[in-house]
Amino acid sequence: MTRLQQKWWKEASVYQIYPASFKDSNNDGWGDLPGITSKLPYLKRLGVDAIWICPFYDSPQQDMGYDISDYEKVWPRYGTNEDCYELIQKCHDAGIKVVVDLVINHCSSEHKWFQESRSSKSNAKRDWFIWKPAKGLDAAGKPIPPNNWKSFFGGSAWEWDEKTQEFYLRLFASKQPDFNWENEDMRKHLYESSAGFWLRHGIDGFRIDTAGLYSKADGLPDAEITDPDSEFQYPGEITRNGPRIHEFHKEMRQYFDEQVQDGREIFTVGEVGDCTIEGRLLYTSENEREMSQLFHFAHINVGATELFRYNVTPFTLKEWKEAIAESFQFANRTDSWSTIYLENHDQPRSVTRFGDDSPLWRNISAKLLALLEISLTGTLYIYQGQELGQTNNIGWTLDQYEDVDVQNNRNLIREKHGDDSVHMRKFEEGVALFSRDHSRNPFPWSSREPDAGFSVHGGQGAPKPWLEVNDTFRDGINVEDEEHDPESVLNYWRQALLVRKKHKNFLVYGQDFEFHNLDHQKLVMFTKSSGDDSEPRTLFAALNFSSEPCDFTVPDENATYTPFFGNYPLESGQKQSLRPWEGRLYFASD
């Protein structure tokens, strides 16, 4: 191999937009599609090549649009279908691709298909969802769920339906029934409504939600008891990467290809979360024709236990380094591809998690995280506000969080242990670090009071945003202030994306990644070669993840190392020492 096959979606920088929180164009306190359209010049100047828009479909919003009641209709608060068609067209006019969320493990209980399914046990769509009778009745006469599975949002994964006297499976929120993917007729209708409709309206790809969950283990057996203190158990492998999952993805990809007649190349990225190396290669192999790439969770899950998201546990820099490498090393010298990300709508802010969000080091450590990301092989994803160095919300009480996951787990802890318990205090600590709401605040466009310029009109009559703004907009973490500061995180991201494009053979397509001094407790250092084997040079990265100066060694003392980008100004004759939170990229040559 002399050169990896180059694709637009491999070297794209993809900007993720959470529509509720990006820009409110009609002054109702909610972001909307026209608001996104109005900010395309900002995105173009940032240097992104594609946008991924979180669900904008009609929904009762139990889980912020991931509970869809109509796949073919825009939620009225976000605008109209015509607004969406206009956004797609204007993105394309600006040279920006459009990726949308494909949420097909479950829908809303208000979807017409589920309404039919629950109308009677004999309904033709009954088998489109997963219905099971109760195991029996408990001592209080309450129906017992069919198995011991725990919902990802806490409590049982089964919801009782009074009308038909059976449970339906819902791995997430109470009104998010799982589809029965074993039903071929359901799959055909689901592909057509959720994907075909939007492909024919010009979108360029899908982020496939919960992409590893569609094939459950045969018979839906009880999960292993891994948490003896809980009535319900994490289902893990029983629901993940099941026996027919690759068959389903091949079938779905073939459907996508059949819908596109204008020559554009559709790409897909699947939220798989966790699977073996062999599984990752199967999902993403071009030859297998399942999906283009996937999101792996190892590096964003460090510091939390698998059984409960809000249990804060210590982790080492080495553990994080190894977890990051899991996201892309599997694809080395194969026909698979990888992703690079540190933030999304389900994660807190990366500078709080992996940098130092104190006033002294926030700016430079946010730049260091950007430098790390642009230097890794794969498609790069940036989440709205990350380019500003946005931090977690500081000092919030539990009452301020809107996330259904936080609310459900708070209620469960309250019922079992009480508000003043040690369990609730630990939960509060976990929420302060891990809550999804840290990334979901209204986007700070300016320092305008009281809404950071989120709504189209401000001042005394500004509407109250659906979620509180992060107070840091008053401290300069907003677009307007950062635009005018040449040393801002925003302006650094703009430079970094240009550097990534300029040196894409190394930064985007680089192969043979290898850590240097992996055990070092402060430094992240690695080498990799160009994606074009005719290039004789090597990339070397040295990054200091600490607030103290740190010396480093180079992999080859006989080579010449020429720095070409960093997050501090590069100076001639720099020694092998890094300032606090400093990183440098070098080309090494013999």
VMD Tcl script that draws the C-alpha trace (Angstrom):
set ca {
  {0.00 0.00 0.00}
  {1.37 3.39 -0.97}
  {-1.56 5.61 -0.10}
  {-4.80 5.21 1.81}
  {-7.98 5.70 -0.16}
  {-8.95 9.32 0.41}
  {-12.59 10.27 1.00}
  {-14.31 13.54 1.88}
  {-15.74 12.01 5.04}
  {-12.38 10.73 6.23}
  {-10.75 14.14 6.25}
  {-13.85 16.14 7.20}
  {-14.06 18.15 10.41}
  {-17.64 17.55 11.55}
  {-19.36 20.09 13.82}
  {-22.13 18.71 16.01}
  {-25.15 20.94 16.63}
  {-27.68 20.48 19.42}
  {-30.62 22.33 17.86}
  {-32.39 23.25 21.11}
  {-29.32 25.18 22.22}
  {-27.58 26.61 19.15}
  {-29.50 29.73 18.11}
  {-33.06 30.92 18.81}
  {-34.28 32.82 15.74}
  {-37.85 33.55 16.86}
  {-37.39 34.54 20.49}
  {-39.18 31.63 22.15}
  {-36.22 30.43 24.24}
  {-35.49 27.40 22.04}
  {-32.95 27.05 19.28}
  {-34.32 26.18 15.84}
  {-33.38 25.31 12.27}
  {-33.54 28.90 10.93}
  {-31.18 29.78 13.77}
  {-28.67 27.23 12.46}
  {-29.06 28.60 8.93}
  {-28.34 32.12 10.18}
  {-25.01 30.99 11.64}
  {-23.59 29.19 8.61}
  {-21.07 32.03 8.02}
  {-19.70 31.40 11.52}
  {-19.32 27.68 10.82}
  {-17.73 28.35 7.45}
  {-15.18 30.67 9.03}
  {-14.44 28.12 11.75}
  {-13.37 25.77 8.98}
  {-15.68 22.79 9.39}
  {-16.66 20.63 6.43}
  {-19.89 19.09 7.71}
  {-22.49 19.54 10.40}
  {-24.20 16.79 12.36}
  {-27.60 17.91 13.65}
  {-29.10 16.11 16.64}
  {-32.76 15.03 16.28}
  {-35.08 17.78 15.01}
  {-38.03 15.46 14.29}
  {-41.48 15.69 15.84}
  {-41.33 14.48 19.42}
  {-42.92 14.87 22.87}
  {-39.35 15.55 24.08}
  {-39.14 13.11 26.97}
  {-35.50 12.60 25.95}
  {-34.80 15.79 24.00}
  {-35.94 14.49 20.63}
  {-34.47 10.99 20.86}
  {-38.09 9.89 21.34}
  {-39.49 10.42 17.84}
  {-43.21 10.48 17.11}
  {-42.90 11.29 13.37}
  {-39.67 10.71 11.45}
  {-40.86 12.72 8.45}
  {-41.86 15.93 10.22}
  {-39.82 18.65 11.92}
  {-40.83 19.39 15.51}
  {-42.80 22.66 15.19}
  {-40.72 24.41 17.83}
  {-37.66 23.85 15.61}
  {-39.43 25.07 12.48}
  {-40.96 23.43 9.43}
  {-39.86 20.85 6.88}
  {-39.32 23.73 4.46}
  {-36.92 25.31 6.99}
  {-34.97 22.06 7.01}
  {-34.86 21.80 3.22}
  {-33.59 25.39 3.08}
  {-30.90 24.62 5.68}
  {-29.70 21.62 3.66}
  {-29.56 23.67 0.46}
  {-27.72 26.61 2.04}
  {-25.22 24.26 3.68}
  {-24.51 22.71 0.30}
  {-24.21 26.16 -1.28}
  {-21.57 26.95 1.36}
  {-19.70 23.69 0.73}
  {-20.84 22.12 4.01}
  {-22.21 18.57 4.16}
  {-25.23 17.70 6.33}
  {-25.39 14.66 8.63}
  {-28.51 13.93 10.68}
  {-29.30 11.64 13.59}
  {-30.89 8.28 12.77}
  {-32.72 7.10 15.91}
  {-34.01 3.60 15.17}
  {-33.53 1.40 18.22}
  {-36.68 2.97 19.63}
  {-39.29 5.64 18.94}
  {-41.77 7.56 21.07}
  {-44.79 5.85 22.59}
  {-46.75 8.56 20.75}
  {-45.61 7.29 17.33}
  {-48.58 6.02 15.31}
  {-46.95 2.61 14.89}
  {-46.70 2.11 18.65}
  {-50.21 3.43 19.17}
  {-51.41 0.70 16.81}
  {-49.19 -1.90 18.48}
  {-50.61 -1.22 21.93}
  {-54.22 -1.06 20.70}
  {-54.62 -4.86 21.08}
  {-52.61 -8.05 21.28}
  {-53.91 -9.07 17.87}
  {-52.98 -5.86 16.06}
  {-50.89 -6.33 12.91}
  {-48.14 -4.11 14.37}
  {-48.06 -5.81 17.77}
  {-44.87 -7.62 16.76}
  {-43.17 -4.40 15.60}
  {-42.24 -3.85 19.27}
  {-41.12 -6.19 22.05}
  {-44.05 -7.21 24.23}
  {-43.91 -9.79 27.02}
  {-46.31 -10.96 29.74}
  {-45.47 -10.45 33.41}
  {-43.53 -13.16 35.21}
  {-46.20 -13.04 37.85}
  {-47.28 -10.72 40.64}
  {-45.28 -9.58 43.65}
  {-46.58 -9.58 47.22}
  {-48.33 -6.25 46.61}
  {-50.04 -7.53 43.46}
  {-47.76 -5.56 41.16}
  {-46.74 -7.19 37.82}
  {-43.17 -8.51 37.77}
  {-41.10 -7.57 34.67}
  {-40.18 -10.36 32.22}
  {-36.50 -10.20 33.16}
  {-34.11 -8.30 35.43}
  {-32.75 -5.85 32.86}
  {-31.95 -2.35 34.04}
  {-32.75 0.66 31.88}
  {-29.81 2.83 30.84}
  {-31.65 5.65 32.62}
  {-32.24 3.65 35.82}
  {-35.00 1.32 37.04}
  {-36.52 -1.52 35.06}
  {-36.10 -1.69 31.29}
  {-39.75 -2.81 31.04}
  {-42.87 -0.63 31.10}
  {-46.28 -2.00 32.07}
  {-49.20 -1.32 29.73}
  {-52.53 -1.39 31.52}
  {-54.64 -1.71 28.39}
  {-53.15 -4.92 27.02}
  {-51.80 -6.19 30.35}
  {-48.25 -6.76 29.09}
  {-44.84 -5.13 29.39}
  {-42.98 -3.47 26.52}
  {-39.18 -3.25 26.41}
  {-37.68 0.22 26.62}
  {-33.96 0.25 27.26}
  {-34.02 4.01 27.77}
  {-36.85 6.29 29.00}
  {-40.31 5.06 29.94}
  {-41.89 6.31 26.71}
  {-39.18 5.07 24.33}
  {-40.34 1.58 23.26}
  {-37.69 -0.54 21.52}
  {-38.46 -1.74 18.01}
  {-38.46 -5.47 17.34}
  {-35.77 -5.74 14.70}
  {-36.55 -9.42 14.17}
  {-39.64 -8.28 12.25}
  {-38.65 -7.78 8.60}
  {-41.76 -5.78 7.71}
  {-41.01 -3.34 10.54}
  {-37.44 -2.88 9.33}
  {-38.53 -2.04 5.78}
  {-41.00 0.59 6.97}
  {-38.48 1.99 9.46}
  {-35.75 2.40 6.83}
  {-38.17 4.15 4.50}
  {-39.60 6.59 7.03}
  {-36.51 7.40 9.10}
  {-33.83 7.35 6.39}
  {-35.22 7.20 2.86}
  {-37.32 10.33 3.33}
  {-34.28 12.45 4.30}
  {-31.90 10.87 1.80}
  {-34.27 11.93 -0.94}
  {-34.18 15.44 0.48}
  {-30.42 15.67 0.07}
  {-28.72 14.81 3.35}
  {-25.17 13.45 3.12}
  {-25.08 10.92 5.92}
  {-26.31 9.63 9.26}
  {-25.06 9.42 12.77}
  {-26.70 6.12 13.77}
  {-27.91 6.28 17.36}
  {-27.29 3.27 19.64}
  {-26.04 1.36 16.60}
  {-25.03 -1.77 18.51}
  {-28.36 -2.44 20.24}
  {-30.73 -3.60 17.52}
  {-30.07 -7.34 17.88}
  {-30.83 -8.65 21.37}
  {-29.81 -12.10 22.63}
  {-32.24 -14.90 21.81}
  {-34.84 -15.42 24.50}
  {-34.00 -12.17 26.36}
  {-32.44 -13.99 29.34}
  {-31.81 -12.46 32.75}
  {-28.62 -10.43 33.07}
  {-25.80 -11.54 35.32}
  {-26.08 -10.08 38.82}
  {-23.22 -7.60 38.90}
  {-24.83 -5.19 41.38}
  {-26.27 -7.16 44.32}
  {-27.72 -3.98 45.84}
  {-29.95 -3.38 42.82}
  {-33.18 -5.13 41.85}
  {-32.31 -4.63 38.18}
  {-29.05 -5.45 36.43}
  {-27.09 -3.89 33.58}
  {-27.86 -6.07 30.52}
  {-24.47 -5.51 28.83}
  {-23.66 -8.09 26.19}
  {-27.21 -9.45 26.13}
  {-28.34 -6.31 24.32}
  {-25.10 -5.22 22.64}
  {-23.59 -6.39 19.33}
  {-26.08 -9.25 19.14}
  {-26.27 -12.26 16.79}
  {-27.86 -10.43 13.82}
  {-26.41 -6.95 14.25}
  {-24.04 -7.10 11.26}
  {-26.77 -8.58 9.07}
  {-29.06 -5.68 9.96}
  {-26.41 -3.06 9.20}
  {-25.60 -4.62 5.84}
  {-29.27 -4.65 4.94}
  {-29.69 -1.03 6.03}
  {-26.59 0.14 4.14}
  {-27.83 -1.53 0.97}
  {-31.10 0.36 1.39}
  {-29.20 3.67 1.76}
  {-27.20 3.01 -1.41}
  {-30.35 2.24 -3.37}
  {-31.93 5.57 -2.42}
  {-29.09 7.74 -3.73}
  {-29.20 8.26 -7.48}
  {-27.30 11.54 -7.83}
  {-23.77 10.26 -7.26}
  {-23.19 11.69 -3.78}
  {-21.36 9.43 -1.36}
  {-23.33 8.83 1.83}
  {-21.37 8.18 4.99}
  {-22.53 6.78 8.30}
  {-21.06 6.82 11.79}
  {-22.50 4.43 14.33}
  {-22.76 4.97 18.08}
  {-21.54 1.48 18.95}
  {-19.99 2.34 22.29}
  {-18.17 -0.85 23.15}
  {-17.16 -3.91 21.14}
  {-14.16 -6.08 20.38}
  {-11.48 -5.16 17.87}
  {-12.91 -7.81 15.56}
  {-16.35 -6.23 15.90}
  {-15.03 -2.75 15.17}
  {-13.37 -4.01 12.00}
  {-16.56 -5.74 10.85}
  {-18.70 -2.66 11.47}
  {-16.38 -0.31 9.57}
  {-14.75 -2.39 6.82}
  {-15.40 -0.88 3.39}
  {-15.57 -4.40 2.03}
  {-18.29 -5.41 4.52}
  {-20.48 -2.38 3.64}
  {-22.04 -1.77 7.05}
  {-21.06 1.70 8.26}
  {-18.23 4.10 7.45}
  {-16.96 4.55 11.01}
  {-18.06 4.24 14.63}
  {-17.88 5.97 17.98}
  {-16.09 3.97 20.66}
  {-16.56 4.99 24.30}
  {-13.45 3.75 26.12}
  {-11.71 7.13 26.42}
  {-14.78 9.09 27.52}
  {-15.82 6.45 30.05}
  {-12.63 6.63 32.11}
  {-13.37 7.91 35.58}
  {-16.85 6.36 35.78}
  {-17.95 2.83 36.55}
  {-19.76 0.73 33.96}
  {-22.61 -0.04 36.34}
  {-23.49 3.59 37.12}
  {-22.47 6.64 35.10}
  {-22.37 8.94 38.14}
  {-19.89 6.94 40.24}
  {-16.70 9.01 40.08}
  {-13.53 6.90 40.16}
  {-9.87 7.91 39.75}
  {-7.98 7.10 36.56}
  {-4.41 7.54 35.38}
  {-3.10 9.39 32.34}
  {-1.80 6.06 31.03}
  {-5.29 4.55 31.20}
  {-6.67 7.51 29.25}
  {-3.92 7.33 26.65}
  {-4.56 3.65 26.04}
  {-8.31 4.24 25.86}
  {-7.90 7.03 23.29}
  {-5.77 4.78 21.12}
  {-8.54 2.15 21.12}
  {-10.61 4.56 19.02}
  {-8.31 4.40 16.00}
  {-5.51 1.85 16.32}
  {-7.83 -1.01 15.31}
  {-8.11 0.51 11.81}
  {-4.36 0.76 11.14}
  {-3.42 -0.55 7.68}
  {-6.93 -1.92 7.08}
  {-9.93 -0.89 4.98}
  {-11.67 0.39 8.14}
  {-11.79 3.96 9.41}
  {-11.94 5.69 12.81}
  {-13.27 8.74 14.65}
  {-11.69 11.36 16.90}
  {-13.80 13.15 19.52}
  {-13.76 14.31 23.13}
  {-17.21 15.89 23.44}
  {-20.78 15.35 22.31}
  {-24.34 15.93 23.55}
  {-24.04 12.97 25.97}
  {-20.75 14.07 27.54}
  {-19.55 16.89 29.80}
  {-16.99 19.45 28.71}
  {-13.57 18.06 27.86}
  {-11.55 20.88 29.44}
  {-13.21 20.09 32.77}
  {-12.74 16.33 32.35}
  {-9.29 16.11 30.81}
  {-7.74 19.57 31.03}
  {-7.72 22.24 33.74}
  {-10.75 24.54 33.74}
  {-9.35 26.96 36.31}
  {-9.05 30.59 35.11}
  {-5.25 30.23 35.04}
  {-5.06 27.20 32.73}
  {-8.41 26.87 30.97}
  {-7.39 28.64 27.78}
  {-4.08 26.87 27.24}
  {-5.31 23.42 28.29}
  {-8.34 23.71 25.98}
  {-5.89 24.47 23.17}
  {-3.82 21.42 24.16}
  {-6.89 19.21 23.82}
  {-7.52 20.70 20.37}
  {-3.90 20.01 19.43}
  {-4.25 16.40 20.56}
  {-7.41 15.89 18.54}
  {-6.15 17.31 15.26}
  {-3.06 15.10 15.48}
  {-4.92 11.77 15.72}
  {-5.95 9.62 12.75}
  {-9.63 9.58 11.80}
  {-12.59 11.82 11.14}
  {-12.63 14.73 13.59}
  {-15.78 15.71 15.51}
  {-16.17 19.03 17.32}
  {-19.15 19.69 19.58}
  {-20.70 23.16 19.74}
  {-18.98 25.28 22.37}
  {-15.90 23.07 22.46}
  {-14.25 25.51 20.06}
  {-14.73 28.20 22.73}
  {-13.15 26.16 25.53}
  {-16.50 25.91 27.29}
  {-16.41 24.39 30.81}
  {-18.92 22.45 32.88}
  {-21.60 24.37 34.75}
  {-20.18 25.37 38.13}
  {-22.18 25.30 41.36}
  {-25.44 23.97 39.96}
  {-27.92 22.29 42.29}
  {-29.72 19.13 41.22}
  {-32.89 21.18 40.64}
  {-31.20 22.99 37.75}
  {-30.63 19.88 35.62}
  {-33.26 19.08 33.00}
  {-31.79 15.77 31.79}
  {-34.21 12.86 32.15}
  {-31.27 10.63 33.15}
  {-30.43 12.86 36.13}
  {-34.05 13.26 37.14}
  {-34.81 9.53 37.00}
  {-31.77 8.52 39.00}
  {-32.32 11.27 41.54}
  {-35.87 10.01 42.14}
  {-34.64 6.42 42.53}
  {-31.97 7.45 45.07}
  {-34.45 9.64 46.92}
  {-36.95 6.77 47.23}
  {-34.34 4.28 48.40}
  {-31.95 6.39 50.51}
  {-33.40 9.89 50.97}
  {-32.27 13.39 49.95}
  {-29.81 13.76 52.83}
  {-28.07 10.43 52.30}
  {-24.44 9.71 51.47}
  {-25.73 8.13 48.24}
  {-27.32 11.46 47.18}
  {-24.12 13.37 47.98}
  {-22.09 10.98 45.82}
  {-24.69 11.30 43.08}
  {-24.42 15.10 43.19}
  {-20.65 14.80 42.84}
  {-21.08 12.56 39.81}
  {-23.65 14.83 38.19}
  {-21.38 17.85 38.65}
  {-18.74 16.05 36.60}
  {-20.64 13.84 34.15}
  {-24.12 15.25 33.48}
  {-25.15 15.59 29.85}
  {-26.56 19.05 30.62}
  {-23.02 20.47 30.86}
  {-22.87 20.33 27.07}
  {-26.48 21.30 26.43}
  {-26.59 24.90 27.66}
  {-27.64 27.58 25.18}
  {-24.69 28.54 23.00}
  {-22.96 31.78 24.12}
  {-22.84 34.13 21.14}
  {-21.98 37.23 23.17}
  {-21.75 38.70 26.67}
  {-25.24 40.18 26.32}
  {-27.37 39.81 29.42}
  {-29.19 37.73 30.40}
  {-29.05 35.02 27.70}
  {-25.53 35.30 26.18}
  {-27.04 36.38 22.84}
  {-28.80 33.05 22.40}
  {-32.16 34.53 21.36}
  {-32.51 36.95 18.47}
  {-33.55 39.79 20.77}
  {-32.19 40.35 24.25}
  {-32.46 42.80 27.09}
  {-35.38 43.13 29.44}
  {-37.78 41.24 27.19}
  {-35.49 38.32 26.38}
  {-37.24 34.95 26.76}
  {-36.01 32.50 29.35}
  {-34.02 29.78 27.56}
  {-35.24 26.19 27.91}
  {-32.08 25.43 29.95}
  {-30.05 27.89 31.99}
  {-27.03 29.43 30.30}
  {-23.55 28.70 31.59}
  {-22.39 31.70 33.63}
  {-18.98 31.67 31.94}
  {-20.31 33.78 29.07}
  {-19.66 36.73 31.41}
  {-15.99 35.68 31.68}
  {-15.22 35.96 27.98}
  {-16.26 32.45 26.92}
  {-18.50 33.61 24.09}
  {-18.10 34.09 20.34}
  {-18.10 37.87 20.27}
  {-15.32 38.26 22.84}
  {-13.25 35.40 21.44}
  {-13.55 36.72 17.88}
  {-11.67 39.84 18.98}
  {-9.03 38.01 21.03}
  {-6.23 36.63 18.84}
  {-5.20 34.32 21.71}
  {-8.67 32.84 22.21}
  {-9.51 29.15 22.03}
  {-11.83 29.92 19.09}
  {-9.06 31.47 17.01}
  {-6.75 28.62 17.91}
  {-9.27 26.05 16.65}
  {-9.46 27.95 13.35}
  {-5.68 27.71 12.98}
  {-5.65 24.07 14.07}
  {-8.20 23.00 11.45}
  {-6.16 24.71 8.73}
  {-3.04 22.89 9.93}
  {-4.90 19.58 9.92}
  {-5.90 20.11 6.27}
  {-2.43 21.29 5.24}
  {-0.75 18.22 6.70}
  {-3.56 15.74 6.19}
  {-1.29 12.90 5.06}
  {0.11 12.81 8.60}
  {-2.64 14.27 10.79}
  {-5.73 12.76 9.13}
  {-4.38 9.68 7.37}
  {-1.29 8.89 9.47}
  {-0.61 5.22 10.18}
  {1.49 3.05 12.51}
  {0.70 5.08 15.63}
  {3.05 4.25 18.50}
  {3.27 5.70 22.02}
  {6.62 6.94 23.26}
  {7.19 6.53 27.02}
  {3.62 5.35 27.59}
  {4.06 5.09 31.37}
  {4.90 8.78 31.80}
  {2.43 10.31 34.25}
  {2.38 13.80 32.70}
  {3.26 13.45 29.04}
  {1.36 12.18 26.00}
  {3.93 11.41 23.31}
  {3.61 9.40 20.12}
  {4.86 8.95 16.59}
  {3.12 7.99 13.37}
  {3.98 7.79 9.70}
  {2.30 9.40 6.71}
  {-0.64 7.78 5.00}
  {1.50 8.03 1.88}
  {4.36 5.56 2.22}
  {6.56 7.60 -0.11}
  {6.88 10.31 2.59}
  {10.18 9.73 4.49}
  {9.40 11.88 7.51}
  {7.71 10.89 10.80}
  {5.29 12.87 12.95}
  {6.23 13.22 16.63}
  {3.85 14.73 19.18}
  {4.87 15.82 22.69}
  {2.10 17.11 24.97}
  {2.33 18.05 28.65}
  {-0.89 17.23 30.52}
  {0.10 18.94 33.77}
  {0.35 22.43 35.26}
  {4.10 22.09 35.76}
  {7.00 22.34 33.28}
  {8.15 18.94 32.08}
  {11.23 17.69 30.22}
  {10.88 15.05 27.53}
  {13.01 12.77 25.40}
  {12.67 12.18 21.67}
  {12.29 8.69 20.21}
  {15.44 8.91 18.08}
  {18.34 11.06 19.25}
  {19.94 10.83 15.79}
  {16.94 12.34 13.98}
  {16.28 16.04 13.35}
  {13.05 17.32 14.92}
  {11.41 20.38 13.41}
  {8.39 21.81 15.27}
  {5.57 23.00 13.02}
  {2.61 23.62 15.33}
  {1.88 24.02 19.03}
  {-0.38 25.78 21.50}
  {2.34 28.19 22.68}
  {4.28 30.36 20.20}
  {7.02 28.32 18.54}
  {10.51 29.69 19.08}
  {13.79 28.80 17.42}
  {16.13 26.56 19.38}
  {13.48 25.27 21.78}
  {14.82 22.71 24.23}
  {13.25 19.39 25.11}
  {11.08 20.93 27.78}
  {7.40 21.80 27.76}
  {5.67 24.55 29.68}
  {2.47 23.79 31.66}
  {-0.19 22.33 29.34}
  {2.06 22.84 26.33}
  {2.07 20.64 23.26}
  {4.16 20.60 20.10}
  {4.00 18.69 16.84}
  {7.28 17.89 15.08}
  {8.40 16.40 11.83}
  {11.33 14.05 12.35}
  {13.75 13.27 9.55}
  {17.07 11.44 9.32}
}
mol new
graphics top color blue
foreach p $ca { graphics top sphere $p radius 0.5 }
foreach p [lrange $ca 0 end-1] q [lrange $ca 1 end] { graphics top cylinder $p $q radius 0.2 }
display resetview
